[in-house]
Every structure is written in structure tokens, then in C-alpha cells.
């Protein structure tokens, strides 16, 4: 009798251990890692720029089929603000009268496509100002236990010559998961893009 009780207890213990391991693996695989964003644009006086704003490395930007209600993935990305254009074509440039855009407002949380790859925010800046400008990223999150941010160096862009295409350059912010063992949702990841005149 004693021997059968030991065997039974051992089997029950093993089943419980395997169940606990399976549950912890499932919980790890179903964790959420997401950030929310509002990106401010802060141009100096007499700075006129067009912007192409793009995000990569999010679940949303990895889609191959559009969500219900959208004709294409690009339609969805523009509607959610994951892609945003300012001042391209005939629309007013940032800094011009008639331009109502003051920020890049992303309407839904961005889910990391992979906890080992960053979400990257890329802002391509076309300078329509008469003078050179410096573009940089400031006021980004540096004190989070959930994410780490790395910014590109500031860039200087030559003034517009009015006889061809404007000069342009890119700035980037890369956001990485800091602790892959602990999920998080809607962590604020706001930052500001500065456009300063260079004399």
C-alpha cells in the first residue's frame, strides 16, 4: 500500500509540474508588449518643411491583408496615423499659414512584432526654408522600466534653392523592449521633433 501511495504521489507531482510549465510558457507567449504615442512637431519661426512619417517593427506594419473595412493595408496605416504625410504635394508645409498639423498622432497602441526587434519611427524632412535647418529629437522617454529608446544624431539640411527639389534628411527613434519577461500595455512613448534654423 505504501509503495502505491508513493507512486501515485510522484505521478501527481509530475503532472502538476508539467501543467505549471505549460501554463508559464503559454503566459509568456501571450504577453502583450505595446506602446502609445503622440509625437510633437516644434518648428522655429520661418521654418517650412514637408514630412513623411513612417513606423516599422510593429504588428500593424507587418500585416499583409487589410483589416475589415479597409481597401488596403496602406489605407489602414494612414487612417490610424501609423503613416502620416505633412506638406507633400500641394498641401501646406509645416510652419506655413494654413497648416493645421502640430503633431503626429497615432490613434492606436503599437504592438511589438517581436520582443527582440525595435519599433522604429522614421521622419523624413524636406526643407523648404530659405536657410539651413537642424532637425533633432528631444523629450523622449529615458526613465521607463519597460522600454529603452535610442535616437539618431541631429541632422542639418541645406536651405531651399527654389530651382529644384528640396534637400532632405531623416531622423529616427528606435524603441526596444527592456524586459522580455514582463509584458506591458499602452506604455507612453511620446517625443518631440525640433526644427531649428541654422545661421
PyMOL CGO cylinders between C-alpha atoms (Angstrom):
from pymol import cmd
from pymol.cgo import CYLINDER

trace = [
    CYLINDER, 0.00, 0.00, 0.00, 2.79, 2.38, 0.93, 0.3, 1, 1, 1, 1, 1, 1,
    CYLINDER, 2.79, 2.38, 0.93, 4.58, 1.79, -2.37, 0.3, 1, 1, 1, 1, 1, 1,
    CYLINDER, 4.58, 1.79, -2.37, 1.46, 2.53, -4.46, 0.3, 1, 1, 1, 1, 1, 1,
    CYLINDER, 1.46, 2.53, -4.46, 0.90, 5.77, -2.49, 0.3, 1, 1, 1, 1, 1, 1,
    CYLINDER, 0.90, 5.77, -2.49, 4.45, 6.91, -3.27, 0.3, 1, 1, 1, 1, 1, 1,
    CYLINDER, 4.45, 6.91, -3.27, 4.00, 6.12, -6.98, 0.3, 1, 1, 1, 1, 1, 1,
    CYLINDER, 4.00, 6.12, -6.98, 0.62, 7.91, -7.04, 0.3, 1, 1, 1, 1, 1, 1,
    CYLINDER, 0.62, 7.91, -7.04, 2.08, 10.98, -5.28, 0.3, 1, 1, 1, 1, 1, 1,
    CYLINDER, 2.08, 10.98, -5.28, 5.04, 11.05, -7.68, 0.3, 1, 1, 1, 1, 1, 1,
    CYLINDER, 5.04, 11.05, -7.68, 2.77, 10.89, -10.74, 0.3, 1, 1, 1, 1, 1, 1,
    CYLINDER, 2.77, 10.89, -10.74, 0.51, 13.65, -9.39, 0.3, 1, 1, 1, 1, 1, 1,
    CYLINDER, 0.51, 13.65, -9.39, 3.56, 15.83, -8.66, 0.3, 1, 1, 1, 1, 1, 1,
    CYLINDER, 3.56, 15.83, -8.66, 4.93, 15.30, -12.18, 0.3, 1, 1, 1, 1, 1, 1,
    CYLINDER, 4.93, 15.30, -12.18, 1.56, 16.15, -13.76, 0.3, 1, 1, 1, 1, 1, 1,
    CYLINDER, 1.56, 16.15, -13.76, 1.37, 19.34, -11.68, 0.3, 1, 1, 1, 1, 1, 1,
    CYLINDER, 1.37, 19.34, -11.68, 4.93, 20.33, -12.65, 0.3, 1, 1, 1, 1, 1, 1,
    CYLINDER, 4.93, 20.33, -12.65, 4.26, 19.78, -16.36, 0.3, 1, 1, 1, 1, 1, 1,
    CYLINDER, 4.26, 19.78, -16.36, 0.97, 21.73, -16.10, 0.3, 1, 1, 1, 1, 1, 1,
    CYLINDER, 0.97, 21.73, -16.10, 2.72, 24.63, -14.36, 0.3, 1, 1, 1, 1, 1, 1,
    CYLINDER, 2.72, 24.63, -14.36, 5.46, 24.66, -17.00, 0.3, 1, 1, 1, 1, 1, 1,
    CYLINDER, 5.46, 24.66, -17.00, 2.90, 24.59, -19.85, 0.3, 1, 1, 1, 1, 1, 1,
    CYLINDER, 2.90, 24.59, -19.85, 0.93, 27.44, -18.23, 0.3, 1, 1, 1, 1, 1, 1,
    CYLINDER, 0.93, 27.44, -18.23, 4.05, 29.60, -17.78, 0.3, 1, 1, 1, 1, 1, 1,
    CYLINDER, 4.05, 29.60, -17.78, 5.08, 29.03, -21.42, 0.3, 1, 1, 1, 1, 1, 1,
    CYLINDER, 5.08, 29.03, -21.42, 1.55, 29.90, -22.58, 0.3, 1, 1, 1, 1, 1, 1,
    CYLINDER, 1.55, 29.90, -22.58, 1.50, 33.03, -20.40, 0.3, 1, 1, 1, 1, 1, 1,
    CYLINDER, 1.50, 33.03, -20.40, 4.88, 34.12, -21.79, 0.3, 1, 1, 1, 1, 1, 1,
    CYLINDER, 4.88, 34.12, -21.79, 3.79, 33.57, -25.38, 0.3, 1, 1, 1, 1, 1, 1,
    CYLINDER, 3.79, 33.57, -25.38, 0.55, 35.51, -24.93, 0.3, 1, 1, 1, 1, 1, 1,
    CYLINDER, 0.55, 35.51, -24.93, 2.05, 38.54, -23.17, 0.3, 1, 1, 1, 1, 1, 1,
    CYLINDER, 2.05, 38.54, -23.17, 1.31, 41.95, -24.64, 0.3, 1, 1, 1, 1, 1, 1,
    CYLINDER, 1.31, 41.95, -24.64, 4.06, 44.46, -25.38, 0.3, 1, 1, 1, 1, 1, 1,
    CYLINDER, 4.06, 44.46, -25.38, 2.58, 47.73, -26.65, 0.3, 1, 1, 1, 1, 1, 1,
    CYLINDER, 2.58, 47.73, -26.65, 3.24, 51.48, -26.62, 0.3, 1, 1, 1, 1, 1, 1,
    CYLINDER, 3.24, 51.48, -26.62, 1.08, 54.56, -27.19, 0.3, 1, 1, 1, 1, 1, 1,
    CYLINDER, 1.08, 54.56, -27.19, 2.41, 57.68, -28.90, 0.3, 1, 1, 1, 1, 1, 1,
    CYLINDER, 2.41, 57.68, -28.90, 1.90, 61.34, -29.55, 0.3, 1, 1, 1, 1, 1, 1,
    CYLINDER, 1.90, 61.34, -29.55, 4.83, 62.93, -31.38, 0.3, 1, 1, 1, 1, 1, 1,
    CYLINDER, 4.83, 62.93, -31.38, 5.03, 66.72, -31.27, 0.3, 1, 1, 1, 1, 1, 1,
    CYLINDER, 5.03, 66.72, -31.27, 6.43, 68.93, -34.03, 0.3, 1, 1, 1, 1, 1, 1,
    CYLINDER, 6.43, 68.93, -34.03, 8.18, 72.10, -32.83, 0.3, 1, 1, 1, 1, 1, 1,
    CYLINDER, 8.18, 72.10, -32.83, 9.40, 74.34, -35.72, 0.3, 1, 1, 1, 1, 1, 1,
    CYLINDER, 9.40, 74.34, -35.72, 11.22, 77.67, -35.26, 0.3, 1, 1, 1, 1, 1, 1,
    CYLINDER, 11.22, 77.67, -35.26, 9.76, 80.75, -36.93, 0.3, 1, 1, 1, 1, 1, 1,
    CYLINDER, 9.76, 80.75, -36.93, 10.44, 80.85, -40.68, 0.3, 1, 1, 1, 1, 1, 1,
    CYLINDER, 10.44, 80.85, -40.68, 10.93, 77.08, -40.86, 0.3, 1, 1, 1, 1, 1, 1,
    CYLINDER, 10.93, 77.08, -40.86, 8.88, 75.41, -43.60, 0.3, 1, 1, 1, 1, 1, 1,
    CYLINDER, 8.88, 75.41, -43.60, 9.15, 71.66, -44.03, 0.3, 1, 1, 1, 1, 1, 1,
    CYLINDER, 9.15, 71.66, -44.03, 7.31, 68.73, -45.54, 0.3, 1, 1, 1, 1, 1, 1,
    CYLINDER, 7.31, 68.73, -45.54, 7.36, 65.45, -43.63, 0.3, 1, 1, 1, 1, 1, 1,
    CYLINDER, 7.36, 65.45, -43.63, 6.99, 61.77, -44.39, 0.3, 1, 1, 1, 1, 1, 1,
    CYLINDER, 6.99, 61.77, -44.39, 6.44, 59.89, -41.11, 0.3, 1, 1, 1, 1, 1, 1,
    CYLINDER, 6.44, 59.89, -41.11, 6.62, 56.11, -41.01, 0.3, 1, 1, 1, 1, 1, 1,
    CYLINDER, 6.62, 56.11, -41.01, 6.73, 53.34, -38.39, 0.3, 1, 1, 1, 1, 1, 1,
    CYLINDER, 6.73, 53.34, -38.39, 8.22, 49.87, -38.79, 0.3, 1, 1, 1, 1, 1, 1,
    CYLINDER, 8.22, 49.87, -38.79, 8.64, 46.89, -36.48, 0.3, 1, 1, 1, 1, 1, 1,
    CYLINDER, 8.64, 46.89, -36.48, 5.04, 46.88, -35.19, 0.3, 1, 1, 1, 1, 1, 1,
    CYLINDER, 5.04, 46.88, -35.19, 2.46, 44.14, -35.69, 0.3, 1, 1, 1, 1, 1, 1,
    CYLINDER, 2.46, 44.14, -35.69, 0.37, 46.66, -37.62, 0.3, 1, 1, 1, 1, 1, 1,
    CYLINDER, 0.37, 46.66, -37.62, 3.15, 47.37, -40.14, 0.3, 1, 1, 1, 1, 1, 1,
    CYLINDER, 3.15, 47.37, -40.14, 3.74, 43.63, -40.68, 0.3, 1, 1, 1, 1, 1, 1,
    CYLINDER, 3.74, 43.63, -40.68, 0.21, 42.99, -41.99, 0.3, 1, 1, 1, 1, 1, 1,
    CYLINDER, 0.21, 42.99, -41.99, -0.24, 41.51, -45.42, 0.3, 1, 1, 1, 1, 1, 1,
    CYLINDER, -0.24, 41.51, -45.42, -4.06, 41.80, -45.51, 0.3, 1, 1, 1, 1, 1, 1,
    CYLINDER, -4.06, 41.80, -45.51, -6.05, 44.89, -44.51, 0.3, 1, 1, 1, 1, 1, 1,
    CYLINDER, -6.05, 44.89, -44.51, -8.40, 44.76, -41.51, 0.3, 1, 1, 1, 1, 1, 1,
    CYLINDER, -8.40, 44.76, -41.51, -12.12, 44.64, -42.19, 0.3, 1, 1, 1, 1, 1, 1,
    CYLINDER, -12.12, 44.64, -42.19, -13.42, 47.95, -43.53, 0.3, 1, 1, 1, 1, 1, 1,
    CYLINDER, -13.42, 47.95, -43.53, -10.20, 48.99, -45.32, 0.3, 1, 1, 1, 1, 1, 1,
    CYLINDER, -10.20, 48.99, -45.32, -9.36, 48.55, -49.00, 0.3, 1, 1, 1, 1, 1, 1,
    CYLINDER, -9.36, 48.55, -49.00, -5.63, 48.16, -48.42, 0.3, 1, 1, 1, 1, 1, 1,
    CYLINDER, -5.63, 48.16, -48.42, -3.07, 47.94, -45.64, 0.3, 1, 1, 1, 1, 1, 1,
    CYLINDER, -3.07, 47.94, -45.64, -1.84, 51.45, -46.55, 0.3, 1, 1, 1, 1, 1, 1,
    CYLINDER, -1.84, 51.45, -46.55, -5.38, 52.83, -46.16, 0.3, 1, 1, 1, 1, 1, 1,
    CYLINDER, -5.38, 52.83, -46.16, -5.47, 51.36, -42.65, 0.3, 1, 1, 1, 1, 1, 1,
    CYLINDER, -5.47, 51.36, -42.65, -1.98, 52.63, -41.74, 0.3, 1, 1, 1, 1, 1, 1,
    CYLINDER, -1.98, 52.63, -41.74, -2.85, 56.18, -42.86, 0.3, 1, 1, 1, 1, 1, 1,
    CYLINDER, -2.85, 56.18, -42.86, -6.24, 56.08, -41.09, 0.3, 1, 1, 1, 1, 1, 1,
    CYLINDER, -6.24, 56.08, -41.09, -4.61, 55.03, -37.80, 0.3, 1, 1, 1, 1, 1, 1,
    CYLINDER, -4.61, 55.03, -37.80, -1.82, 57.61, -38.16, 0.3, 1, 1, 1, 1, 1, 1,
    CYLINDER, -1.82, 57.61, -38.16, 0.90, 54.97, -38.35, 0.3, 1, 1, 1, 1, 1, 1,
    CYLINDER, 0.90, 54.97, -38.35, 1.82, 56.62, -41.65, 0.3, 1, 1, 1, 1, 1, 1,
    CYLINDER, 1.82, 56.62, -41.65, 1.46, 60.39, -41.86, 0.3, 1, 1, 1, 1, 1, 1,
    CYLINDER, 1.46, 60.39, -41.86, 2.42, 62.91, -44.55, 0.3, 1, 1, 1, 1, 1, 1,
    CYLINDER, 2.42, 62.91, -44.55, 2.59, 66.65, -43.94, 0.3, 1, 1, 1, 1, 1, 1,
    CYLINDER, 2.59, 66.65, -43.94, 3.04, 69.25, -46.68, 0.3, 1, 1, 1, 1, 1, 1,
    CYLINDER, 3.04, 69.25, -46.68, 3.66, 66.79, -49.51, 0.3, 1, 1, 1, 1, 1, 1,
    CYLINDER, 3.66, 66.79, -49.51, 2.11, 67.73, -52.84, 0.3, 1, 1, 1, 1, 1, 1,
    CYLINDER, 2.11, 67.73, -52.84, 0.01, 70.88, -52.71, 0.3, 1, 1, 1, 1, 1, 1,
    CYLINDER, 0.01, 70.88, -52.71, -0.90, 70.76, -49.01, 0.3, 1, 1, 1, 1, 1, 1,
    CYLINDER, -0.90, 70.76, -49.01, 0.54, 73.48, -46.72, 0.3, 1, 1, 1, 1, 1, 1,
    CYLINDER, 0.54, 73.48, -46.72, 4.01, 72.85, -45.32, 0.3, 1, 1, 1, 1, 1, 1,
    CYLINDER, 4.01, 72.85, -45.32, 4.59, 72.62, -41.56, 0.3, 1, 1, 1, 1, 1, 1,
    CYLINDER, 4.59, 72.62, -41.56, 5.16, 76.23, -40.49, 0.3, 1, 1, 1, 1, 1, 1,
    CYLINDER, 5.16, 76.23, -40.49, 3.11, 77.75, -43.33, 0.3, 1, 1, 1, 1, 1, 1,
    CYLINDER, 3.11, 77.75, -43.33, -0.17, 79.54, -42.82, 0.3, 1, 1, 1, 1, 1, 1,
    CYLINDER, -0.17, 79.54, -42.82, -2.98, 77.07, -43.37, 0.3, 1, 1, 1, 1, 1, 1,
    CYLINDER, -2.98, 77.07, -43.37, -1.13, 74.06, -41.97, 0.3, 1, 1, 1, 1, 1, 1,
    CYLINDER, -1.13, 74.06, -41.97, -3.14, 72.76, -39.01, 0.3, 1, 1, 1, 1, 1, 1,
    CYLINDER, -3.14, 72.76, -39.01, -0.83, 69.85, -38.16, 0.3, 1, 1, 1, 1, 1, 1,
    CYLINDER, -0.83, 69.85, -38.16, 1.06, 70.26, -34.88, 0.3, 1, 1, 1, 1, 1, 1,
    CYLINDER, 1.06, 70.26, -34.88, 1.79, 66.63, -34.03, 0.3, 1, 1, 1, 1, 1, 1,
    CYLINDER, 1.79, 66.63, -34.03, 1.94, 63.08, -35.28, 0.3, 1, 1, 1, 1, 1, 1,
    CYLINDER, 1.94, 63.08, -35.28, -0.99, 61.47, -33.50, 0.3, 1, 1, 1, 1, 1, 1,
    CYLINDER, -0.99, 61.47, -33.50, -1.08, 57.67, -33.66, 0.3, 1, 1, 1, 1, 1, 1,
    CYLINDER, -1.08, 57.67, -33.66, -4.63, 56.53, -32.92, 0.3, 1, 1, 1, 1, 1, 1,
    CYLINDER, -4.63, 56.53, -32.92, -3.97, 53.03, -31.60, 0.3, 1, 1, 1, 1, 1, 1,
    CYLINDER, -3.97, 53.03, -31.60, -1.37, 51.30, -29.48, 0.3, 1, 1, 1, 1, 1, 1,
    CYLINDER, -1.37, 51.30, -29.48, 1.54, 49.80, -31.38, 0.3, 1, 1, 1, 1, 1, 1,
    CYLINDER, 1.54, 49.80, -31.38, 2.23, 46.14, -30.63, 0.3, 1, 1, 1, 1, 1, 1,
    CYLINDER, 2.23, 46.14, -30.63, 5.83, 44.96, -30.99, 0.3, 1, 1, 1, 1, 1, 1,
    CYLINDER, 5.83, 44.96, -30.99, 6.08, 42.46, -33.85, 0.3, 1, 1, 1, 1, 1, 1,
    CYLINDER, 6.08, 42.46, -33.85, 8.96, 40.83, -31.95, 0.3, 1, 1, 1, 1, 1, 1,
    CYLINDER, 8.96, 40.83, -31.95, 10.33, 41.47, -28.47, 0.3, 1, 1, 1, 1, 1, 1,
    CYLINDER, 10.33, 41.47, -28.47, 13.84, 41.24, -29.91, 0.3, 1, 1, 1, 1, 1, 1,
    CYLINDER, 13.84, 41.24, -29.91, 13.33, 43.82, -32.67, 0.3, 1, 1, 1, 1, 1, 1,
    CYLINDER, 13.33, 43.82, -32.67, 12.64, 47.54, -32.13, 0.3, 1, 1, 1, 1, 1, 1,
    CYLINDER, 12.64, 47.54, -32.13, 9.74, 49.64, -33.28, 0.3, 1, 1, 1, 1, 1, 1,
    CYLINDER, 9.74, 49.64, -33.28, 11.34, 52.37, -35.40, 0.3, 1, 1, 1, 1, 1, 1,
    CYLINDER, 11.34, 52.37, -35.40, 9.86, 55.83, -36.01, 0.3, 1, 1, 1, 1, 1, 1,
    CYLINDER, 9.86, 55.83, -36.01, 11.35, 57.43, -39.13, 0.3, 1, 1, 1, 1, 1, 1,
    CYLINDER, 11.35, 57.43, -39.13, 10.69, 61.07, -40.02, 0.3, 1, 1, 1, 1, 1, 1,
    CYLINDER, 10.69, 61.07, -40.02, 11.92, 62.19, -43.45, 0.3, 1, 1, 1, 1, 1, 1,
    CYLINDER, 11.92, 62.19, -43.45, 12.21, 66.01, -43.51, 0.3, 1, 1, 1, 1, 1, 1,
    CYLINDER, 12.21, 66.01, -43.51, 12.16, 68.05, -46.75, 0.3, 1, 1, 1, 1, 1, 1,
    CYLINDER, 12.16, 68.05, -46.75, 13.46, 71.59, -46.13, 0.3, 1, 1, 1, 1, 1, 1,
    CYLINDER, 13.46, 71.59, -46.13, 11.51, 74.35, -47.94, 0.3, 1, 1, 1, 1, 1, 1,
    CYLINDER, 11.51, 74.35, -47.94, 13.04, 77.08, -45.73, 0.3, 1, 1, 1, 1, 1, 1,
    CYLINDER, 13.04, 77.08, -45.73, 15.39, 79.70, -47.19, 0.3, 1, 1, 1, 1, 1, 1,
    CYLINDER, 15.39, 79.70, -47.19, 18.01, 78.87, -44.56, 0.3, 1, 1, 1, 1, 1, 1,
    CYLINDER, 18.01, 78.87, -44.56, 19.59, 75.62, -43.38, 0.3, 1, 1, 1, 1, 1, 1,
    CYLINDER, 19.59, 75.62, -43.38, 17.83, 73.86, -40.52, 0.3, 1, 1, 1, 1, 1, 1,
    CYLINDER, 17.83, 73.86, -40.52, 18.82, 71.38, -37.84, 0.3, 1, 1, 1, 1, 1, 1,
    CYLINDER, 18.82, 71.38, -37.84, 16.39, 68.56, -37.03, 0.3, 1, 1, 1, 1, 1, 1,
    CYLINDER, 16.39, 68.56, -37.03, 16.64, 66.61, -33.78, 0.3, 1, 1, 1, 1, 1, 1,
    CYLINDER, 16.64, 66.61, -33.78, 14.57, 64.51, -31.39, 0.3, 1, 1, 1, 1, 1, 1,
    CYLINDER, 14.57, 64.51, -31.39, 14.01, 65.65, -27.81, 0.3, 1, 1, 1, 1, 1, 1,
    CYLINDER, 14.01, 65.65, -27.81, 11.79, 64.96, -24.79, 0.3, 1, 1, 1, 1, 1, 1,
    CYLINDER, 11.79, 64.96, -24.79, 11.82, 61.21, -25.42, 0.3, 1, 1, 1, 1, 1, 1,
    CYLINDER, 11.82, 61.21, -25.42, 11.30, 58.60, -22.70, 0.3, 1, 1, 1, 1, 1, 1,
    CYLINDER, 11.30, 58.60, -22.70, 14.51, 57.79, -20.82, 0.3, 1, 1, 1, 1, 1, 1,
    CYLINDER, 14.51, 57.79, -20.82, 13.21, 56.53, -17.46, 0.3, 1, 1, 1, 1, 1, 1,
    CYLINDER, 13.21, 56.53, -17.46, 10.93, 53.59, -18.30, 0.3, 1, 1, 1, 1, 1, 1,
    CYLINDER, 10.93, 53.59, -18.30, 11.36, 50.12, -16.85, 0.3, 1, 1, 1, 1, 1, 1,
    CYLINDER, 11.36, 50.12, -16.85, 9.52, 48.67, -19.88, 0.3, 1, 1, 1, 1, 1, 1,
    CYLINDER, 9.52, 48.67, -19.88, 11.22, 50.27, -22.91, 0.3, 1, 1, 1, 1, 1, 1,
    CYLINDER, 11.22, 50.27, -22.91, 14.52, 51.81, -23.95, 0.3, 1, 1, 1, 1, 1, 1,
    CYLINDER, 14.52, 51.81, -23.95, 14.84, 54.44, -26.66, 0.3, 1, 1, 1, 1, 1, 1,
    CYLINDER, 14.84, 54.44, -26.66, 17.74, 55.27, -28.93, 0.3, 1, 1, 1, 1, 1, 1,
    CYLINDER, 17.74, 55.27, -28.93, 17.70, 58.36, -31.14, 0.3, 1, 1, 1, 1, 1, 1,
    CYLINDER, 17.70, 58.36, -31.14, 19.63, 59.18, -34.28, 0.3, 1, 1, 1, 1, 1, 1,
    CYLINDER, 19.63, 59.18, -34.28, 22.05, 62.10, -34.32, 0.3, 1, 1, 1, 1, 1, 1,
    CYLINDER, 22.05, 62.10, -34.32, 20.66, 65.53, -35.26, 0.3, 1, 1, 1, 1, 1, 1,
    CYLINDER, 20.66, 65.53, -35.26, 20.84, 66.31, -38.97, 0.3, 1, 1, 1, 1, 1, 1,
    CYLINDER, 20.84, 66.31, -38.97, 21.39, 69.58, -40.82, 0.3, 1, 1, 1, 1, 1, 1,
    CYLINDER, 21.39, 69.58, -40.82, 19.55, 70.19, -44.09, 0.3, 1, 1, 1, 1, 1, 1,
    CYLINDER, 19.55, 70.19, -44.09, 20.53, 72.84, -46.64, 0.3, 1, 1, 1, 1, 1, 1,
    CYLINDER, 20.53, 72.84, -46.64, 18.16, 75.70, -47.43, 0.3, 1, 1, 1, 1, 1, 1,
    CYLINDER, 18.16, 75.70, -47.43, 15.75, 75.53, -50.36, 0.3, 1, 1, 1, 1, 1, 1,
    CYLINDER, 15.75, 75.53, -50.36, 17.17, 76.91, -53.62, 0.3, 1, 1, 1, 1, 1, 1,
    CYLINDER, 17.17, 76.91, -53.62, 13.75, 77.32, -55.35, 0.3, 1, 1, 1, 1, 1, 1,
    CYLINDER, 13.75, 77.32, -55.35, 15.10, 75.83, -58.57, 0.3, 1, 1, 1, 1, 1, 1,
    CYLINDER, 15.10, 75.83, -58.57, 14.58, 72.14, -57.96, 0.3, 1, 1, 1, 1, 1, 1,
    CYLINDER, 14.58, 72.14, -57.96, 13.78, 69.58, -55.34, 0.3, 1, 1, 1, 1, 1, 1,
    CYLINDER, 13.78, 69.58, -55.34, 14.35, 70.42, -51.65, 0.3, 1, 1, 1, 1, 1, 1,
    CYLINDER, 14.35, 70.42, -51.65, 17.17, 68.88, -49.64, 0.3, 1, 1, 1, 1, 1, 1,
    CYLINDER, 17.17, 68.88, -49.64, 16.07, 66.25, -47.15, 0.3, 1, 1, 1, 1, 1, 1,
    CYLINDER, 16.07, 66.25, -47.15, 17.30, 64.00, -44.36, 0.3, 1, 1, 1, 1, 1, 1,
    CYLINDER, 17.30, 64.00, -44.36, 15.91, 61.52, -41.83, 0.3, 1, 1, 1, 1, 1, 1,
    CYLINDER, 15.91, 61.52, -41.83, 15.80, 61.31, -38.05, 0.3, 1, 1, 1, 1, 1, 1,
    CYLINDER, 15.80, 61.31, -38.05, 14.82, 58.14, -36.19, 0.3, 1, 1, 1, 1, 1, 1,
    CYLINDER, 14.82, 58.14, -36.19, 13.81, 56.93, -32.76, 0.3, 1, 1, 1, 1, 1, 1,
    CYLINDER, 13.81, 56.93, -32.76, 14.11, 53.19, -32.04, 0.3, 1, 1, 1, 1, 1, 1,
    CYLINDER, 14.11, 53.19, -32.04, 12.15, 51.67, -29.16, 0.3, 1, 1, 1, 1, 1, 1,
    CYLINDER, 12.15, 51.67, -29.16, 13.19, 48.32, -27.71, 0.3, 1, 1, 1, 1, 1, 1,
    CYLINDER, 13.19, 48.32, -27.71, 11.54, 46.10, -25.08, 0.3, 1, 1, 1, 1, 1, 1,
    CYLINDER, 11.54, 46.10, -25.08, 13.68, 46.41, -21.94, 0.3, 1, 1, 1, 1, 1, 1,
    CYLINDER, 13.68, 46.41, -21.94, 12.45, 43.28, -20.11, 0.3, 1, 1, 1, 1, 1, 1,
    CYLINDER, 12.45, 43.28, -20.11, 11.06, 40.47, -22.26, 0.3, 1, 1, 1, 1, 1, 1,
    CYLINDER, 11.06, 40.47, -22.26, 9.84, 38.51, -19.20, 0.3, 1, 1, 1, 1, 1, 1,
    CYLINDER, 9.84, 38.51, -19.20, 7.22, 41.04, -18.18, 0.3, 1, 1, 1, 1, 1, 1,
    CYLINDER, 7.22, 41.04, -18.18, 4.50, 42.20, -20.57, 0.3, 1, 1, 1, 1, 1, 1,
    CYLINDER, 4.50, 42.20, -20.57, 3.11, 45.74, -20.68, 0.3, 1, 1, 1, 1, 1, 1,
    CYLINDER, 3.11, 45.74, -20.68, 0.35, 47.60, -22.44, 0.3, 1, 1, 1, 1, 1, 1,
    CYLINDER, 0.35, 47.60, -22.44, -0.08, 51.21, -23.63, 0.3, 1, 1, 1, 1, 1, 1,
    CYLINDER, -0.08, 51.21, -23.63, 3.21, 52.45, -22.17, 0.3, 1, 1, 1, 1, 1, 1,
    CYLINDER, 3.21, 52.45, -22.17, 3.58, 56.13, -23.13, 0.3, 1, 1, 1, 1, 1, 1,
    CYLINDER, 3.58, 56.13, -23.13, 6.37, 56.70, -25.65, 0.3, 1, 1, 1, 1, 1, 1,
    CYLINDER, 6.37, 56.70, -25.65, 5.94, 60.36, -26.59, 0.3, 1, 1, 1, 1, 1, 1,
    CYLINDER, 5.94, 60.36, -26.59, 8.68, 62.55, -28.03, 0.3, 1, 1, 1, 1, 1, 1,
    CYLINDER, 8.68, 62.55, -28.03, 9.19, 65.85, -29.87, 0.3, 1, 1, 1, 1, 1, 1,
    CYLINDER, 9.19, 65.85, -29.87, 10.84, 66.63, -33.20, 0.3, 1, 1, 1, 1, 1, 1,
    CYLINDER, 10.84, 66.63, -33.20, 12.63, 70.00, -33.21, 0.3, 1, 1, 1, 1, 1, 1,
    CYLINDER, 12.63, 70.00, -33.21, 13.20, 72.05, -36.39, 0.3, 1, 1, 1, 1, 1, 1,
    CYLINDER, 13.20, 72.05, -36.39, 15.71, 74.83, -35.69, 0.3, 1, 1, 1, 1, 1, 1,
    CYLINDER, 15.71, 74.83, -35.69, 17.17, 77.43, -38.01, 0.3, 1, 1, 1, 1, 1, 1,
    CYLINDER, 17.17, 77.43, -38.01, 20.95, 77.37, -38.52, 0.3, 1, 1, 1, 1, 1, 1,
    CYLINDER, 20.95, 77.37, -38.52, 22.64, 80.74, -39.11, 0.3, 1, 1, 1, 1, 1, 1,
]
cmd.load_cgo(trace, "trace")
